[in-house]
Amino acid sequence: MNLTEWWLAFADDLDSLAAKINNTQTDSWIGARTMIAEGVQIEANFLWGMQYATKINTAARKLGSPFNNSASGQLMHLPDVNTPDSLLFALIYYAHLERYASINQGNPLVISQLINGRPGIQCAAVEMKRRIDLYCCSQEHRDAFKLAYPDSTQQPGATFLEQVTHWLAEESVADKLINQLEIATSELIGQYNAGQERVANVITLFAKIENLLNSKVIALREIVAYKKLIELLNAGILLTEDFAEPYRLRHNHPYFATIWLDLDASIPHVNQKTTLAIQGVRSVIHSARFTVGLISTLTQKTLGRLAPQFIKDLFFKTATTVDELTQSITPVSIMERRKQLLIQQAGNKIIATIAILNDAAGQQMHAHDFKKMSADEVSGLADKVALLHRMVALAKCLAIYQHEHTTGLTKFSLSLMFKPITTLLSKTFMRCLIFNGVLFVLEAEKLEGQIKQLIQQAKTNTQFDKASFKDKLTMTLSAAQERTLHLRQENKFVFFQQEGKKATDNFEGVVTTASVALSRWL
């Protein structure tokens, strides 16, 4: 593990925790996210490492109260542990500190600095564990945690902290989904590398991965539709009467109406005879209520305060009896009953769709994984998973492209000895005299690096901003397409034209396929 991976592992842990708790906008969370954003830049900008370290130390003050670190001789801030949510955050931060000892890769100068800092980090980990244990010793705190997270302490025989740690280690629905996709993608790439798919090119491979992802995203969008239906029905914003006007429903809810109408059509409607019977019972009860109310009013006006108590009691009991009769005879309104049926059926559809989401490999997703998620949160999950997986797939396909086309003259030109010279010449007017295969392998390498940077940004950002990534992705892919066009038009290398055309067409195809797929999603 290198320093950047250490920070990204912390970011992944926070993302998983964010799916389990409600409030991720506390000072400690904001401080941690800032630390990650600065920390991932240190290795790439080693000369300015001290500036990033200063910013990290400043952000760390938001974590919690300080303590005197005897190993480093400095004041260090650590998360306080006084609430259920702060316990979970503290456990994540403790694991982050413990992982520090695993950093053993990267720039030797960076590694030497990190080794010098190990005693101080270990001292901080001990203090962090002390704060965690102190919280867990209190029965009052344990009861508060169980009340806040009743599913977290279901393991018989384990200590409270062991149960919480085990529950915390469970993957979030996003992690489960991404891991399943990665396993399935690796299988497709394995088939490709084994030669089973050699009749096709890397463009076809990307299309296969795209189809795999689309099936997952479609299932997530269905869950969003059913969750949105439940939310709107419960809030009274959507009424069962609205289903009688499909055109208006489609106009008001264009993304969900078709699924909702199909669900409504699958539930039998109350027949006319039952409807008339219910209306008749209601009419009789309404008349009874009116009569009792009228007699009660006349009696009170006639007798006033002189009416004996037993007469008042008599009319009170009569009115109560009619109300009880109403409750016992009157069924739940047709619309209310249909509303409950729609909610129940939508819940069943969510369970069935989750089963479709699951692959044989990887941790399985269950209904409780989505229970606390709103429709908007599931929609955000679909957006983020779609982005990350498509970008990872594109990066892998670009890597495969480089491997496949680094042969012959290209392999020689990009060997360890000549690559620096070739790269330098490719940025000058001499590039028109360089073999196309060489130029497009370098382009693929450049684009792969840009995509990986975007993936890192998506993982480390506190909030996933779809619009922002749309702009970044569009600009990145458009620039690659523009460079491809210029290289194709400018190139004057007269040898190996067939190989050069294949390299050009394949690179252009990968970028175009990715652009179409991403624009369709965005």
LOROMI-592112 format. One record per residue (C-alpha): y, x, z; residue in one letter; residue number from 0. Coordinates in nm, 4 decimals. Example, Ala and Ser with C-alpha at 12.3 -4.5 7.8 and 13.67 -1.06 7.14 Angstrom:
residues 2
-0.4500:1.2300:0.7800:a:0 $
-0.1060:1.3670:0.7140:s:1 $
***
This chain:
residues 522
0.0000:0.0000:0.0000:m:0 $
0.3490:0.1249:-0.0833:n:1 $
0.6793:0.0316:0.0794:l:2 $
0.7649:-0.2388:-0.1750:t:3 $
0.4220:-0.3998:-0.1344:e:4 $
0.4716:-0.3936:0.2438:w:5 $
0.7895:-0.5972:0.2108:w:6 $
0.6350:-0.8316:-0.0465:l:7 $
0.3385:-0.8952:0.1849:a:8 $
0.5891:-1.0048:0.4504:f:9 $
0.7521:-1.2352:0.1932:a:10 $
0.4130:-1.3863:0.1047:d:11 $
0.3387:-1.4504:0.4728:d:12 $
0.6738:-1.6237:0.5168:l:13 $
0.6086:-1.8375:0.2086:d:14 $
0.2758:-1.9451:0.3563:s:15 $
0.4370:-2.0221:0.6912:l:16 $
0.7154:-2.2203:0.5224:a:17 $
0.4517:-2.4653:0.3996:a:18 $
0.3419:-2.5318:0.7583:k:19 $
0.6746:-2.5795:0.9403:i:20 $
0.9829:-2.7919:0.8793:n:21 $
1.2809:-2.5669:0.9561:n:22 $
1.3085:-2.2385:0.7670:t:23 $
1.6868:-2.2082:0.7845:q:24 $
1.7160:-2.0548:1.1314:t:25 $
1.8901:-1.7219:1.1901:d:26 $
1.5576:-1.5402:1.2211:s:27 $
1.4388:-1.6717:0.8836:w:28 $
1.7672:-1.5892:0.7127:i:29 $
1.7638:-1.2409:0.8633:g:30 $
1.4043:-1.1804:0.7546:a:31 $
1.4726:-1.2923:0.3976:r:32 $
1.7737:-1.0622:0.3778:t:33 $
1.5653:-0.7724:0.5085:m:34 $
1.3034:-0.8354:0.2389:i:35 $
1.5633:-0.8573:-0.0395:a:36 $
1.7029:-0.5179:0.0631:e:37 $
1.3685:-0.3577:0.1456:g:38 $
1.2067:-0.4142:-0.1937:v:39 $
1.4825:-0.2107:-0.3597:q:40 $
1.4440:0.1102:-0.1578:i:41 $
1.1697:0.2768:-0.3632:e:42 $
1.3393:0.2092:-0.6962:a:43 $
1.6734:0.3351:-0.5632:n:44 $
1.5640:0.6099:-0.3260:f:45 $
1.8946:0.8000:-0.3422:l:46 $
2.0691:0.4978:-0.1908:w:47 $
1.7926:0.4372:0.0616:g:48 $
2.0206:0.4842:0.3621:m:49 $
2.2520:0.2095:0.2394:q:50 $
1.9607:-0.0333:0.2164:y:51 $
1.8354:0.0747:0.5592:a:52 $
2.1779:0.0014:0.7086:t:53 $
2.1770:-0.3472:0.5546:k:54 $
1.8254:-0.4088:0.6863:i:55 $
1.9270:-0.3089:1.0395:n:56 $
2.2302:-0.5382:1.0207:t:57 $
2.0172:-0.8321:0.9048:a:58 $
1.7589:-0.7581:1.1768:a:59 $
2.0131:-0.8549:1.4433:r:60 $
1.9549:-1.2167:1.3442:k:61 $
1.5866:-1.1934:1.4347:l:62 $
1.6372:-1.2280:1.8089:g:63 $
1.7199:-1.0441:2.1280:s:64 $
1.7203:-0.6608:2.1418:p:65 $
1.5083:-0.4178:2.3413:f:66 $
1.5312:-0.0444:2.4007:n:67 $
1.2751:0.1224:2.1759:n:68 $
1.1575:0.4199:2.3826:s:69 $
0.9858:0.5841:2.0832:a:70 $
1.2893:0.5816:1.8537:s:71 $
1.5542:0.5905:2.1254:g:72 $
1.7383:0.3043:1.9571:q:73 $
1.8149:-0.0592:2.0260:l:74 $
1.5889:-0.2828:1.8148:m:75 $
1.6001:-0.6595:1.7615:h:76 $
1.2820:-0.8665:1.7630:l:77 $
1.2122:-1.2419:1.7346:p:78 $
1.2350:-1.4427:2.0556:d:79 $
0.9364:-1.6646:2.1376:v:80 $
1.0399:-1.9872:2.3094:n:81 $
0.9385:-2.2711:2.0747:t:82 $
0.6282:-2.3590:1.8680:p:83 $
0.8003:-2.2570:1.5433:d:84 $
0.9260:-1.9305:1.6914:s:85 $
0.5693:-1.8461:1.8032:l:86 $
0.4473:-1.8812:1.4450:l:87 $
0.7346:-1.6703:1.3133:f:88 $
0.6683:-1.4066:1.5801:a:89 $
0.3001:-1.3850:1.4819:l:90 $
0.3999:-1.3305:1.1189:i:91 $
0.6478:-1.0607:1.2200:y:92 $
0.3900:-0.8956:1.4477:y:93 $
0.1447:-0.8753:1.1541:a:94 $
0.4267:-0.7266:0.9444:h:95 $
0.4822:-0.4515:1.2017:l:96 $
0.1084:-0.3825:1.2307:e:97 $
0.0792:-0.3388:0.8522:r:98 $
0.3352:-0.0577:0.8605:y:99 $
0.0593:0.1937:0.9349:a:100 $
-0.1093:0.1003:0.6033:s:101 $
0.1776:0.2363:0.3906:i:102 $
0.0309:0.5500:0.2333:n:103 $
0.1383:0.5386:-0.1322:q:104 $
0.4574:0.6035:-0.3242:g:105 $
0.7267:0.8688:-0.3360:n:106 $
0.6280:1.1612:-0.1069:p:107 $
0.9820:1.1771:0.0326:l:108 $
0.9667:0.8071:0.1193:v:109 $
0.6230:0.8474:0.2780:i:110 $
0.7419:1.1357:0.4977:s:111 $
1.0313:0.9238:0.6254:q:112 $
0.7967:0.6334:0.6957:l:113 $
0.5510:0.8524:0.8854:i:114 $
0.8351:0.9686:1.1090:n:115 $
0.9171:0.6055:1.1812:g:116 $
0.5632:0.4994:1.2786:r:117 $
0.5949:0.5599:1.6570:p:118 $
0.9059:0.3405:1.6721:g:119 $
0.7410:0.0604:1.4735:i:120 $
0.4288:0.0767:1.6915:q:121 $
0.6446:0.0528:2.0030:c:122 $
0.8146:-0.2537:1.8529:a:123 $
0.4741:-0.4103:1.7791:a:124 $
0.3732:-0.3678:2.1448:v:125 $
0.6942:-0.5392:2.2599:e:126 $
0.6427:-0.8177:2.0053:m:127 $
0.2891:-0.8773:2.1358:k:128 $
0.4207:-0.8866:2.4923:r:129 $
0.6648:-1.1635:2.4025:r:130 $
0.3896:-1.3588:2.2259:i:131 $
0.1502:-1.3278:2.5216:d:132 $
0.4219:-1.4318:2.7649:l:133 $
0.4769:-1.7549:2.5712:y:134 $
0.1044:-1.8281:2.5443:c:135 $
0.0525:-1.7862:2.9212:c:136 $
0.2551:-2.1007:2.9910:s:137 $
0.0580:-2.4266:2.9926:q:138 $
0.3812:-2.6110:2.9199:e:139 $
0.4353:-2.4016:2.6075:h:140 $
0.0748:-2.4488:2.4950:r:141 $
0.1027:-2.8259:2.5364:d:142 $
0.4286:-2.8290:2.3393:a:143 $
0.2654:-2.6332:2.0584:f:144 $
-0.0385:-2.8634:2.0446:k:145 $
0.1934:-3.1625:2.0313:l:146 $
0.3902:-3.0102:1.7430:a:147 $
0.0817:-2.8893:1.5519:y:148 $
-0.2223:-3.0949:1.6582:p:149 $
-0.4398:-2.9569:1.3751:d:150 $
-0.3906:-2.5974:1.4893:s:151 $
-0.6180:-2.5983:1.7941:t:152 $
-0.9447:-2.7481:1.6734:q:153 $
-1.1768:-2.4505:1.7273:q:154 $
-1.4035:-2.4971:2.0303:p:155 $
-1.4601:-2.1909:2.2468:g:156 $
-1.1654:-1.9910:2.1147:a:157 $
-0.8573:-1.9012:2.3157:t:158 $
-0.5271:-2.0707:2.2396:f:159 $
-0.3890:-1.7642:2.0615:l:160 $
-0.7112:-1.7153:1.8632:e:161 $
-0.6959:-2.0757:1.7445:q:162 $
-0.3311:-2.0506:1.6434:v:163 $
-0.3895:-1.7185:1.4648:t:164 $
-0.6871:-1.8622:1.2743:h:165 $
-0.4889:-2.1710:1.1745:w:166 $
-0.1967:-1.9553:1.0679:l:167 $
-0.4250:-1.7412:0.8514:a:168 $
-0.5322:-2.0435:0.6472:e:169 $
-0.3844:-2.0203:0.3015:e:170 $
-0.1068:-2.2562:0.2055:s:171 $
-0.1693:-2.4982:-0.0783:v:172 $
0.0442:-2.2736:-0.3035:a:173 $
-0.1667:-1.9667:-0.2193:d:174 $
-0.4917:-2.1583:-0.2697:k:175 $
-0.3737:-2.2835:-0.6068:l:176 $
-0.2441:-1.9460:-0.7266:i:177 $
-0.5625:-1.7693:-0.6129:n:178 $
-0.7783:-2.0201:-0.7993:q:179 $
-0.5684:-1.9665:-1.1115:l:180 $
-0.5916:-1.5881:-1.0763:e:181 $
-0.9710:-1.6044:-1.0478:i:182 $
-0.9978:-1.8294:-1.3532:a:183 $
-0.7533:-1.6099:-1.5487:t:184 $
-0.9495:-1.2965:-1.4591:s:185 $
-1.2636:-1.4626:-1.5940:e:186 $
-1.0900:-1.5363:-1.9256:l:187 $
-0.9612:-1.1794:-1.9485:i:188 $
-1.3079:-1.0507:-1.8576:g:189 $
-1.4596:-1.2499:-2.1437:q:190 $
-1.1927:-1.1145:-2.3766:y:191 $
-1.2501:-0.7537:-2.2696:n:192 $
-1.6269:-0.7951:-2.2927:a:193 $
-1.5926:-0.8737:-2.6614:g:194 $
-1.6887:-1.2404:-2.6467:q:195 $
-1.3386:-1.3359:-2.7611:e:196 $
-1.2678:-1.0406:-2.9892:r:197 $
-1.2568:-1.2672:-3.2912:v:198 $
-0.9257:-1.3871:-3.1517:a:199 $
-0.6257:-1.1801:-3.0548:n:200 $
-0.4179:-1.1537:-2.7410:v:201 $
-0.2046:-1.4485:-2.8583:i:202 $
-0.5092:-1.6748:-2.8393:t:203 $
-0.5888:-1.5352:-2.4954:l:204 $
-0.2422:-1.6297:-2.3718:f:205 $
-0.2874:-1.9791:-2.5198:a:206 $
-0.6179:-2.0187:-2.3313:k:207 $
-0.4515:-1.9169:-2.0053:i:208 $
-0.1688:-2.1593:-2.0841:e:209 $
-0.4168:-2.4467:-2.1275:n:210 $
-0.5794:-2.3575:-1.7966:l:211 $
-0.2440:-2.3708:-1.6199:l:212 $
-0.1345:-2.6920:-1.7914:n:213 $
-0.4325:-2.8815:-1.6520:s:214 $
-0.3301:-2.7773:-1.3000:k:215 $
0.0362:-2.8632:-1.3510:v:216 $
-0.0510:-3.2054:-1.4965:i:217 $
-0.2611:-3.2797:-1.1878:a:218 $
0.0241:-3.1726:-0.9590:l:219 $
0.2670:-3.3945:-1.1512:r:220 $
0.0318:-3.6896:-1.0963:e:221 $
0.0321:-3.6200:-0.7226:i:222 $
0.4137:-3.6115:-0.7366:v:223 $
0.4158:-3.9535:-0.9071:a:224 $
0.1860:-4.1122:-0.6478:y:225 $
0.3744:-3.9576:-0.3560:k:226 $
0.7064:-4.0744:-0.5000:k:227 $
0.5648:-4.4273:-0.5343:l:228 $
0.4556:-4.4303:-0.1690:i:229 $
0.7938:-4.2973:-0.0538:e:230 $
0.9980:-4.5508:-0.2520:l:231 $
0.7793:-4.8457:-0.1499:l:232 $
0.7968:-4.7501:0.2178:n:233 $
1.1742:-4.7081:0.1964:a:234 $
1.2167:-5.0465:0.0282:g:235 $
1.3908:-4.8840:-0.2691:i:236 $
1.1103:-4.9885:-0.5034:l:237 $
0.9806:-5.3467:-0.4814:l:238 $
0.6553:-5.4876:-0.6135:t:239 $
0.8611:-5.7344:-0.8174:e:240 $
0.9942:-5.4360:-1.0165:d:241 $
0.6533:-5.3959:-1.1819:f:242 $
0.7054:-5.7303:-1.3567:a:243 $
0.9802:-5.5639:-1.5635:e:244 $
0.8156:-5.2582:-1.7261:p:245 $
1.1122:-5.1822:-1.9516:y:246 $
1.3549:-5.1573:-1.6600:r:247 $
1.1006:-4.9576:-1.4572:l:248 $
1.0639:-4.7073:-1.7405:r:249 $
1.4402:-4.6845:-1.7716:h:250 $
1.4937:-4.6224:-1.3982:n:251 $
1.1897:-4.3961:-1.3455:h:252 $
1.1028:-4.2413:-1.6839:p:253 $
0.8830:-3.9635:-1.5418:y:254 $
0.6663:-4.1868:-1.3241:f:255 $
0.6679:-4.5383:-1.4732:a:256 $
0.3570:-4.5025:-1.6915:t:257 $
0.1405:-4.3798:-1.4036:i:258 $
0.2809:-4.6469:-1.1709:w:259 $
0.2213:-4.9287:-1.4199:l:260 $
-0.1364:-4.8113:-1.4793:d:261 $
-0.1943:-4.8118:-1.1045:l:262 $
-0.0439:-5.1600:-1.0703:d:263 $
-0.2629:-5.2882:-1.3543:a:264 $
-0.5750:-5.1562:-1.1782:s:265 $
-0.5128:-5.3797:-0.8754:i:266 $
-0.6147:-5.7489:-0.9208:p:267 $
-0.3294:-5.9945:-0.8747:h:268 $
-0.3533:-6.2969:-0.6425:v:269 $
-0.4598:-6.6006:-0.8506:n:270 $
-0.2404:-6.9073:-0.8943:q:271 $
-0.4538:-7.1338:-0.6712:k:272 $
-0.4234:-6.8931:-0.3771:t:273 $
-0.0507:-6.8579:-0.4389:t:274 $
0.0014:-7.2372:-0.4319:l:275 $
-0.2082:-7.2697:-0.1152:a:276 $
-0.0040:-7.0026:0.0595:i:277 $
0.3186:-7.1683:-0.0496:q:278 $
0.1910:-7.5045:0.0840:g:279 $
0.1062:-7.3601:0.4245:v:280 $
0.4488:-7.1982:0.4409:r:281 $
0.6203:-7.5315:0.3578:s:282 $
0.4373:-7.7122:0.6397:v:283 $
0.5192:-7.4405:0.8899:i:284 $
0.8830:-7.4298:0.7785:h:285 $
0.9072:-7.8093:0.8332:s:286 $
0.7507:-7.7766:1.1778:a:287 $
0.9984:-7.5086:1.2728:r:288 $
1.2911:-7.7229:1.1514:f:289 $
1.1700:-8.0331:1.3437:t:290 $
1.1182:-7.8467:1.6698:v:291 $
1.4574:-7.6825:1.6337:g:292 $
1.6304:-8.0140:1.5616:l:293 $
1.4714:-8.1967:1.8588:i:294 $
1.5440:-7.9027:2.0864:s:295 $
1.9097:-7.9039:1.9814:t:296 $
1.9504:-8.2825:2.0295:l:297 $
1.7851:-8.2705:2.3709:t:298 $
2.0084:-7.9900:2.4885:q:299 $
2.3202:-8.1709:2.3660:k:300 $
2.2145:-8.4986:2.5302:t:301 $
2.0894:-8.3706:2.8629:l:302 $
2.2925:-8.0503:2.8836:g:303 $
2.2563:-7.8851:3.2198:r:304 $
2.0995:-8.2027:3.3674:l:305 $
1.7768:-8.1522:3.1704:a:306 $
1.4898:-8.0762:3.4053:p:307 $
1.3382:-7.7317:3.3716:q:308 $
1.0015:-7.8709:3.2710:f:309 $
1.1619:-8.0359:2.9619:i:310 $
1.3160:-7.7029:2.8570:k:311 $
0.9800:-7.5354:2.9125:d:312 $
0.8104:-7.8018:2.7047:l:313 $
1.0285:-7.7415:2.4008:f:314 $
1.0113:-7.3665:2.4493:f:315 $
0.6301:-7.3804:2.4503:k:316 $
0.6311:-7.6043:2.1442:t:317 $
0.8486:-7.3602:1.9518:a:318 $
0.6298:-7.0701:2.0653:t:319 $
0.3190:-7.2534:1.9522:t:320 $
0.4658:-7.3034:1.6046:v:321 $
0.5511:-6.9309:1.5843:d:322 $
0.1976:-6.8410:1.6885:e:323 $
0.0660:-7.0840:1.4306:l:324 $
0.2859:-6.9138:1.1716:t:325 $
0.1426:-6.5748:1.2561:q:326 $
-0.2162:-6.6957:1.2573:s:327 $
-0.2040:-6.9174:0.9482:i:328 $
0.0584:-6.7477:0.7319:t:329 $
-0.0962:-6.4518:0.5465:p:330 $
0.1081:-6.1431:0.4913:v:331 $
0.3389:-6.2227:0.2041:s:332 $
0.1964:-6.1742:-0.1404:i:333 $
0.4479:-5.9020:-0.2162:m:334 $
0.3908:-5.7248:0.1142:e:335 $
0.0156:-5.7365:0.0684:r:336 $
0.0505:-5.6001:-0.2842:r:337 $
0.2796:-5.3260:-0.1582:k:338 $
0.0144:-5.2155:0.0926:q:339 $
-0.2525:-5.2231:-0.1784:l:340 $
-0.0361:-5.0057:-0.4034:l:341 $
0.0214:-4.7551:-0.1225:i:342 $
-0.3487:-4.7468:-0.0372:q:343 $
-0.4533:-4.7049:-0.3991:q:344 $
-0.1909:-4.4328:-0.4552:a:345 $
-0.3334:-4.2455:-0.1549:g:346 $
-0.6837:-4.2720:-0.3033:n:347 $
-0.5549:-4.1402:-0.6355:k:348 $
-0.3977:-3.8403:-0.4603:i:349 $
-0.7336:-3.7550:-0.2995:i:350 $
-0.9126:-3.7880:-0.6343:a:351 $
-0.6519:-3.5747:-0.8132:t:352 $
-0.6777:-3.3007:-0.5495:i:353 $
-1.0514:-3.2862:-0.6201:a:354 $
-0.9703:-3.2320:-0.9901:i:355 $
-0.7310:-2.9500:-0.8950:l:356 $
-1.0068:-2.7522:-0.7242:n:357 $
-1.2167:-2.4933:-0.9042:d:358 $
-1.5541:-2.3742:-0.7852:a:359 $
-1.4057:-2.0364:-0.6876:a:360 $
-1.1398:-1.9774:-0.4243:g:361 $
-1.0460:-2.1733:-0.1144:q:362 $
-1.0612:-2.5470:-0.1695:q:363 $
-0.7583:-2.7740:-0.1371:m:364 $
-0.7839:-3.0910:0.0695:h:365 $
-0.5771:-3.4033:0.1308:a:366 $
-0.4375:-3.2628:0.4570:h:367 $
-0.2868:-2.9711:0.2612:d:368 $
-0.0553:-3.2198:0.0901:f:369 $
-0.0153:-3.4624:0.3802:k:370 $
0.3175:-3.3280:0.5084:k:371 $
0.4559:-3.2461:0.1650:m:372 $
0.7084:-3.4805:0.0083:s:373 $
0.7083:-3.5657:-0.3622:a:374 $
0.9986:-3.3260:-0.4171:d:375 $
0.8135:-3.0457:-0.2356:e:376 $
0.5024:-3.0948:-0.4507:v:377 $
0.7265:-3.0958:-0.7593:s:378 $
0.8841:-2.7688:-0.6432:g:379 $
0.5354:-2.6272:-0.5873:l:380 $
0.4374:-2.7216:-0.9430:a:381 $
0.7499:-2.5527:-1.0810:d:382 $
0.6977:-2.2327:-0.8833:k:383 $
0.3252:-2.2074:-0.9562:v:384 $
0.3895:-2.2727:-1.3255:a:385 $
0.6544:-2.0006:-1.3350:l:386 $
0.4594:-1.7372:-1.1438:l:387 $
0.1321:-1.7901:-1.3231:h:388 $
0.2865:-1.7963:-1.6695:r:389 $
0.4806:-1.4808:-1.5941:m:390 $
0.1739:-1.3068:-1.4505:v:391 $
-0.0293:-1.4157:-1.7528:a:392 $
0.2388:-1.2847:-1.9898:l:393 $
0.2527:-0.9516:-1.8051:a:394 $
-0.1276:-0.9187:-1.8260:k:395 $
-0.1293:-1.0041:-2.1965:c:396 $
0.1428:-0.7465:-2.2612:l:397 $
-0.0662:-0.4877:-2.0762:a:398 $
-0.3680:-0.5785:-2.2907:i:399 $
-0.1501:-0.5526:-2.6021:y:400 $
-0.0437:-0.2004:-2.5034:q:401 $
-0.4039:-0.0962:-2.4426:h:402 $
-0.5282:-0.2386:-2.7732:e:403 $
-0.2527:-0.0880:-2.9859:h:404 $
-0.2343:0.2543:-2.8198:t:405 $
-0.4704:0.4130:-3.0713:t:406 $
-0.4484:0.6802:-3.3385:g:407 $
-0.0926:0.7897:-3.4089:l:408 $
0.0456:0.5658:-3.1348:t:409 $
-0.1864:0.7194:-2.8767:k:410 $
-0.0820:1.0684:-2.9828:f:411 $
0.2919:0.9838:-2.9841:s:412 $
0.2716:0.8268:-2.6386:l:413 $
0.0541:1.0932:-2.4794:s:414 $
0.1712:1.2508:-2.1560:l:415 $
0.3312:1.5415:-2.3409:m:416 $
0.5114:1.3537:-2.6208:f:417 $
0.5987:1.0191:-2.4626:k:418 $
0.9344:1.1309:-2.3115:p:419 $
1.0465:1.2659:-2.6504:i:420 $
0.9209:0.9585:-2.8385:t:421 $
1.0914:0.7249:-2.5921:t:422 $
1.4192:0.9133:-2.6259:l:423 $
1.4056:0.9077:-3.0091:l:424 $
1.3260:0.5348:-3.0063:s:425 $
1.6702:0.4735:-2.8560:k:426 $
1.8563:0.6609:-3.1305:t:427 $
1.9162:0.6105:-3.5029:f:428 $
1.5831:0.7922:-3.5568:m:429 $
1.3848:0.4876:-3.4455:r:430 $
1.3728:0.3552:-3.8033:c:431 $
1.1507:0.6542:-3.8906:l:432 $
0.9047:0.5985:-3.6058:i:433 $
0.5737:0.4171:-3.6605:f:434 $
0.6004:0.0446:-3.5782:n:435 $
0.2942:0.0595:-3.3581:g:436 $
0.4672:0.3103:-3.1308:v:437 $
0.7903:0.1110:-3.1110:l:438 $
0.6219:-0.2168:-3.0234:f:439 $
0.3980:-0.0638:-2.7581:v:440 $
0.7174:0.0697:-2.5981:l:441 $
0.8747:-0.2762:-2.6342:e:442 $
0.5707:-0.4346:-2.4691:a:443 $
0.5943:-0.1843:-2.1840:e:444 $
0.9644:-0.2592:-2.1395:k:445 $
0.9148:-0.6368:-2.1449:l:446 $
0.6231:-0.6121:-1.9011:e:447 $
0.8480:-0.4258:-1.6565:g:448 $
1.1212:-0.6893:-1.6903:q:449 $
0.8722:-0.9711:-1.6318:i:450 $
0.7363:-0.8009:-1.3206:k:451 $
1.0897:-0.7717:-1.1832:q:452 $
1.1392:-1.1458:-1.2340:l:453 $
0.8092:-1.2142:-1.0566:i:454 $
0.9279:-1.0080:-0.7592:q:455 $
1.2556:-1.1978:-0.7510:q:456 $
1.0745:-1.5320:-0.7572:a:457 $
0.8576:-1.4253:-0.4636:k:458 $
1.1370:-1.2831:-0.2503:t:459 $
1.4003:-1.5528:-0.3050:n:460 $
1.4418:-1.7913:-0.0109:t:461 $
1.4839:-2.0911:-0.2408:q:462 $
1.3277:-2.1227:-0.5848:f:463 $
1.6133:-2.1929:-0.8267:d:464 $
1.4608:-2.3323:-1.1450:k:465 $
1.7895:-2.3344:-1.3385:a:466 $
1.8608:-1.9707:-1.2518:s:467 $
1.5178:-1.8570:-1.3671:f:468 $
1.5535:-2.0613:-1.6831:k:469 $
1.8592:-1.8559:-1.7744:d:470 $
1.6957:-1.5241:-1.6815:k:471 $
1.3733:-1.5961:-1.8703:l:472 $
1.5531:-1.7294:-2.1745:t:473 $
1.7770:-1.4225:-2.1915:m:474 $
1.4863:-1.1805:-2.1411:t:475 $
1.2622:-1.3352:-2.4063:l:476 $
1.5485:-1.3953:-2.6510:s:477 $
1.6517:-1.0305:-2.6227:a:478 $
1.2913:-0.9232:-2.6901:a:479 $
1.2728:-1.1494:-2.9962:q:480 $
1.6033:-1.0136:-3.1253:e:481 $
1.4868:-0.6529:-3.0835:r:482 $
1.1634:-0.7410:-3.2616:t:483 $
1.3560:-0.8776:-3.5596:l:484 $
1.5786:-0.5692:-3.5807:h:485 $
1.2853:-0.3288:-3.5549:l:486 $
1.0993:-0.5144:-3.8285:r:487 $
1.4019:-0.5086:-4.0611:q:488 $
1.5105:-0.1509:-3.9914:e:489 $
1.1767:0.0260:-4.0021:n:490 $
1.1281:0.2683:-4.2926:k:491 $
0.8027:0.4340:-4.1858:f:492 $
0.5854:0.4213:-4.4992:v:493 $
0.2442:0.5169:-4.3590:f:494 $
-0.0161:0.3017:-4.1820:f:495 $
0.1646:-0.0124:-4.2933:q:496 $
-0.1308:-0.2421:-4.2278:q:497 $
-0.1683:-0.1208:-3.8685:e:498 $
0.2085:-0.1370:-3.8218:g:499 $
0.2233:-0.4952:-3.9479:k:500 $
-0.0596:-0.5967:-3.7150:k:501 $
0.1173:-0.4414:-3.4147:a:502 $
0.4435:-0.6125:-3.5112:t:503 $
0.2854:-0.9541:-3.5724:d:504 $
0.0840:-0.9462:-3.2507:n:505 $
0.3814:-0.8519:-3.0348:f:506 $
0.6005:-1.1116:-3.2025:e:507 $
0.3250:-1.3698:-3.1561:g:508 $
0.2869:-1.2991:-2.7835:v:509 $
0.6615:-1.3258:-2.7218:v:510 $
0.6968:-1.6407:-2.9330:t:511 $
0.3989:-1.8089:-2.7655:t:512 $
0.5403:-1.7237:-2.4246:a:513 $
0.8839:-1.8541:-2.5224:s:514 $
0.7418:-2.1843:-2.6452:v:515 $
0.5275:-2.2258:-2.3340:a:516 $
0.8113:-2.1451:-2.0965:l:517 $
1.0638:-2.3635:-2.2794:s:518 $
0.8171:-2.6526:-2.2665:r:519 $
0.7870:-2.6088:-1.8898:w:520 $
1.1571:-2.5393:-1.8250:l:521 $
***
